[in-house]
Amino acid sequence: MNHEPLFGMKTGVIGRQTTALIRTFLQKKYDLTQSDSIPLTAVPSPLYDGLQLIRRGGDQLAPPGKGLVVGSVRMGYGHHRMALSVYSHSLAQGKPTFLHDLLAVESKESEAIADIDHGYSYFSRLASDLGGVVEWMWGQIMAQGNISSLDLSVQLADLYKNLMRDISRDNPVITTYPLNGQIAVANGFKKVIHLICDNFPQHFLLVPGAINLVQTPSAYKKFISMGVPSDSIAYAGHWVSHDLVKNAIPDSQVRIKRVQDKKKKRFLIPIGGAGAQKGFVSDLLKLSTADLVREKISFFINTGDHTKVFSALEEVLAQLKIPFESILTWEEMKSFLQKFPLDEEDKSKLPPIVLFNFPTHTEAFSATDILMRVSDVLVTKPSELAFFPIPKLFIRRVGDHEAASVLRSQELGEGTSECREPEIAYDWIKKFQSEPDHLLKMNENIIRASDEDVYGGSRKAVQLALE
């Protein structure tokens, strides 16, 4: 494996100077010193049996023990969704597993990272709401992760080393955000495996000194052409959680039967971690009102932990006079799943709209994975959800880097083109009702891809880590 800084690549003079200035600024603003060790401990996850959550500890608390460390960051839902895809496989094997979220460790370092995340979420929402020039500018910024960006990230990782200093270096580490991996490498962990998000290769997404895994063959070829050594990069497959991978074929077969039996279609619409799809979904509801009221289709809308989005959509539904049900707890969702399984006749009347909202971040993104198994179509921006084994209707992206994820889904034949306007998305909803071949072919292609283990990337990463 290549252990050279930046894989031996060089940044320009201006890039080096800018990196040095930003590092110095952050170091002084947040008073980051490498001598201040952060004591860590681990507590059980309230949602996933066997998962330990790494938190700030103290003198009387034991540090995290021996096991697989999964690194992530609460920056939207995507990176935690990738982390779930990893630890779901290790937990299924009964392996001790720790989740290390950079923002869950109370510290000056996590404060510095959180401030950057707040800016990302704000501009994502702004770009989605305003569109036009603002959306174009934000899209351009999101696609500019060059070698200088990687250099800056590696430099900052050196400042944030304290976030992992209290973990044994013998533990294998799988990371789902580059900064996690760069911090692990800076701390000298013996085995670091990094999962690269999306399908748009950028230097910024890499972790020098780690085994970098990608989701698609085209991403692998592109990274090689960008100068990444072949012993530092490999194709693994999509980052998908254990339950969805295991049931991809039988669930697709059930969806095929539902198409053949002309069952009412269920559309799952998750709101992203930045909460940027509120306007688009509101417009889609207005266009779909007649179909919903006449009970031709049903929408499951997961607003995650965004209470403002949830309240806004409740107001929209009241104005449109569309009947809906609200589910606000994990237990209520489990009851809903038992009442409306995908492979049985509805045991009771399915409402036109079901709104979901949850009090915690983990419940918010985990619910989408679970609700997929009772849905016919996933309506999503081309985020990490673009790689999941369910027919997909793609709505407007947030950042130009997401466009390549649509191309991957179309390559496999299990997703639509990107619908930039709500009217185009609604056209697809009507097509799914009137032209059954679209959904039949998508599900058949998911079965084919499952047979080829396209969706098994996270399982392979865990196998590699535990070898």
N, C-alpha and C positions, 0 to 999 in steps of 0.2 A: 504494500500500500504506500502511496506517495504521502510523505509527511512534511514536504516542503510548505512553507507559508504560501497560501494562495496557489498551491500546486505549481509553484515556480513561475507564475505569471507576474507581471510588473504593472504597477499603476503609474499614471503620469504625475508630473511634478505638481500640478494644480490639485489633483486628487489627493496626493499625499499631504499637501499643506492643509487642505480642507479637513481631512480626516484628523490630523493633529489638533486643529483648532476646535473641532466638535468634541473630541475626546477631552481636551483640557477644560472646555466649557462645562461639560457634564460632570467631570470629576470635581470641579470646584462648586458648581451649583448644588450638587447632592452630597458633597463631602464624602466621596467614595475613596476609601483607603483599603488596601489589600491586607492590612494587619488586623482589621476588625473581623474576626471569625464569627459566623452566624451559627449558633447551635441549632441543630435540627432534630426532630423526632417524627414519629409516624402514628397516625390514628386511623381506626377502621372507617372505611367508606360507609355512609348510611344507606347507600343505594346498591352497591355491588359487593356481595360476599367475597371475602378473600383479598379485596383490594385495600391497600394501605395508602393513606394520603399524607404526603410529607408536609410538615408544618414547622414553624419556628418552635424550638424546644427551650430547654433550660438546663441548669446544672443537675437537677434531680430527675431528668427524663432521659431515657436511653435513645441514642441515635438510631436511624433506620438500620434494619438488620440486613441479612443476606437475601438477595433475590433480584429479579429483573426490575430495572428502573425505567419507567416510561416518562419522557420529558415532553412537556407541552407548555402552552401559555394561553391564558384567557384573552384572546384577541379575536373577537367574533366567536363563532361556533366551530369553524372549520378545523382548527388545529386540535381542539379537544375531541372533535368527532374522529379525527385520525387516531388520537390516543386511545379512544374507546375501541376502535377497530383492532388495536394492538392488544390491550389488556384483556379484551374479551376472549382472545385466543389463548393467552397464557393462563388466565383463570380457568378456562375450559380444560386445560391440561393439569390443573391443580398446582401451578407454579406460584411461589410467593412473588407478589408484584407490588411495586410502589409507583404512585403517580406523583411526579414532581412538576408542579405548576409554578412557573416563575413568579406569578403574581400572588400566589397563596402563601409565600414566605414573607412575613412582615419585616420590611427592611428598607433602607435607603435605596438599595439596588432595585427592589421591586417597585418603589415609588417612581424611579426614573423611567422604568419600562412602561408603567401604567400611564404616565403622562403622554408617551408616544402613542399608546393604544387609543386614548381618548381622542387624540387628533385624528387618527385613522378612521375611527367610527364616525366622528362628526363629518368629515369630508366625504365619506361614503354615502351618508344620508343626504348630504347637500347635493352631491352629484346625481343621485337617484331622483331627488325631488325636483331639482331645477332643470336637469338635462342640458341639452345644447352645448354651449362653450364650456360650461363648468364640468359637465360630464366628460367632454373630450379632454380637457386639461387633466382631470383626475385619472382618466384612462391612460394618458401618456405617462404620467408619473408612476403608475403602477407597473408599467412595462419597461422601466429604466434601471433594472437591477444589475448594473454592470460591475466590473472588477473593482472599481473604487468603492461601490456599495458593499461588496464583500469584505474589502479591506477595513472599512469602518466598522462593520458588524463584528469582525474578528477582534479588532481593537477594543470594542466595547465589551465583548465577552471576557477579555482579560480583566476589565474593571469589575465585572460582575462575578468573578470566580468564587467569592464567598458564599454564593447561593448553593453551591454543591460541595463545599469543602468538608462537610461533616458526614459524607457518604463514602462507604468503602470503595476504593478504586478497583476492587476485584469484581464488583457487580457489573454485569453487562448493562449497557444503556441503549435504548431505542428512543430517538427523538423525532418529534413531528413539527418542530419549528427550528430554523437554522441556529438561532441564538442559543437554544438549549444544547444543541450538539457542539457548538463552538465553545461553550462554557465547560462541557464535559471534557473536550480535548485539551483545553487550557489547564484543566485540573489533573490531567494525566490518567484518565480512565483507560483501562487496557483494551476494552472492546466497545466501540461506539458505532452504532448503525443509525443512519439518518434517513427518514422517509421524506422525499421531496413532494411537495404539494403541487396541485394543478397539472397542466400539460404544456406549460410555456417556459422553456429553459431560460434561466437567468443566473448569472454568477452569484448573485445575492443569496440564492436558495441553497448553496452548497456548504458543506462542512469539510474543510481541509483536515486531513488526519483521520477521517471516518470512512466507513463504507457507505456511500450514498446510493440509495435505491430509488428508482423511478417507476411510474405507473404504466408507461407506454413505450413500445419499441422506438417510436419516432423521437421521444424525449431523450432516450439513451443515445441515439445517433447524433442528435443535435449537440448534446453535452460533449460528446467525443470530438465533434468538429470545432467546439469552442476551446479545445485544448485540455479538457479534463482527462487525466490518465485512465486507461481502461481498467487498471487494478483498483481504482477508487470509485467506480460507478458501475451499476448493474441494473438490469430490468427485472422487476419482481412481479408486477401485476397491480391491480387496484387495491386501495386501502378500504376494506369492507369488513364489518364486524362478523364475529363467528356465526351468530344465529342466522344472519342474512345470507352468508355464503353457504351454510349447510342446507338452507331451505330454498335456495335460488331456483332450482329445477322444479321441485314440487309446487312452490308458489306460482311459478310461471305456468305450470300445467293447470292449476286452479283458475288463473286469470284467463287462459285460453278457453276453458269450459264456460266461464262466465260470459265471454264474448259470444260463444256459440249459443248459449242459452238466453242471450239478449237481456242480461241482468243490468240493472241501473248502475251506471259507472260512478265510481268513487274517486274523486280527485283530492290528493293530499297537497296542501299548499303551506310549506313552512316559511316563516319569516326569518331572515338571516340574523346573525349575531349582532350586526350593526343596526338592525331595525330599518333597513333601507327600502323595503318593498311596499310600504303602507299605501302609497298613492296608486301604484300599479294594481294592487289587489283590490282596492276600493273601486277602481274603474272596471275591473274584471267582474266584480260583483254586480255592478249596475248593468253591464252587458248581458250577464247570465241570469238576471232576475226572473224572466219568464220560465226558463228551463228549471230553475230551482223551485219556484213556487208550484209549478206543475209536477214536481217530483220526478223529472226526467234524469236528473243528476244530483249528486251530493258533494259538498265541499267539506273536507276536514282541514281547518285552518289552524296551524300551530303557531301561535304568536310568541312562543318561547317564554322568556321572563320579561318581555316588554309590556308592562302594564299600560303604558300610554297607547301603544298600538292596539292592544286588546280593547281598551275603552273606546278608541276612535272607531274601530270596526263594529263594535256593538251599536254605536250611534248610527253608522251607515246602514246596518241591517234593520234597525228600527225605522229609519226614514224610508227604506225600500219595502218595508212590511214583509220581510222574508223571515219565516219561523226559524229559530235557531236554539241550540242547546249549548250551555257553557260548562266546560269541565276544567276545574281549577286545582285538582290534586292528583298525585300519582295513583292513589287508591281508586279515585273516580275513573281514571283512565283505564285501569285494569278491569274494572267492572264493565266499561264500555267495550273493551276488546272481547270479553266473554259474551257480551250480548250480540255483537255484530261480527262474528268471524267471517273470513273471506270464503271459506269452503262450505258454508251451510246457508240454508235459507234464513233470512232475517227472523230472529225470534221475536222481535218487536219492531215497530215502525221506525225506520231510520230517518232522522230529521234532515231537511234540506241542507242545513249548515250546522256543523259542530265546531265551536271555538274552543281551543285549548290555551290555557295559560298556567304557568308554574312558578312557584316561589323561588326556585333555585336554578342556577345556571346549568348544573349537571342534568337535572330533570328536563330542562328546556330542550337541550339538543338531543338527549337520549330518547325522548318521546318520539322524535321523527323517525329514528331507526325502527322503533317498535310499531308505529302506525303504518309504516310501509307495508307490513305484512297483512294489513286489512284494507289495502288500497289498490286500485287498478292502475292509476297514473300518478306520477309525482310531478307537480308543477313547481319548478325551481329555477332560480338563476343558476348559471353554470359554475357553481362552487364545487366543493369536494363531493357534494351529492350527485354531481354529474357522472360519477364513476360507479354508482350503485346499481344492483341488478333488478331494476324495475323500469317499465316504460316511462319515458320522461318527456314532458312538455317544457321547453326552455323559455324563460322570460328574460327580460333585459338584464344584461350583465352589469356588475359594478366593478369597473376596471377592465382595460383592454386585455389584460393577461388571461381573463376567463374565457375569451373567445375560443382558444385552442381546446378547451375542455369539451365544448360543443362538437368540435370536429372529431374528437376521439369517439364520442357517443354515436355520431353519424357513421363513422368508420365501422363500428360494430353493428349498426342498424338497429339501435334500441332507443333512439331519441330523435326529437324533431330538430329543425333549424332553430336559431335564436329568434324569438318573437319580440321585436323591439317595441311594439305597440300593443296595448291591451286588445285592440280589435283583431289583430292577427292571432293572438293567443286564443281568443274566443272562437275564431274560425276553426282552430284545431280541436277545440272542445266539441264543436258541432261535427267535425269529421270523425272523431272517435265514436260518436253516437251513430252516425249514418253510414260510415264506411268501415266495417269491421276488419277489413284486411290490414289496416294500419296497425292495430293492436295485436292481431294474430301474428304478423311478421315480427314485430318488436319482441314479443314473448318467445317466439321460436328462435330468434337470434340470441336472446339472453340464455336460453338453454344450450345453444351451440357454444357460446362463449364460456359458460360454466363448465361444459365438458372439456374445454381447453384450459381450464383453471385460470382464466383471465382475472377473476375476482379474488384470487387467493394471495394477493401480495402481502397482506399483514401477517397471515399465517406463516408465509415463507420467512418474513423478517424475524418472527419469534423463533422459528427453527434455527435460523442462522445465529441469533443471539445466544441461544441456549446450547449450541454445539460445544 
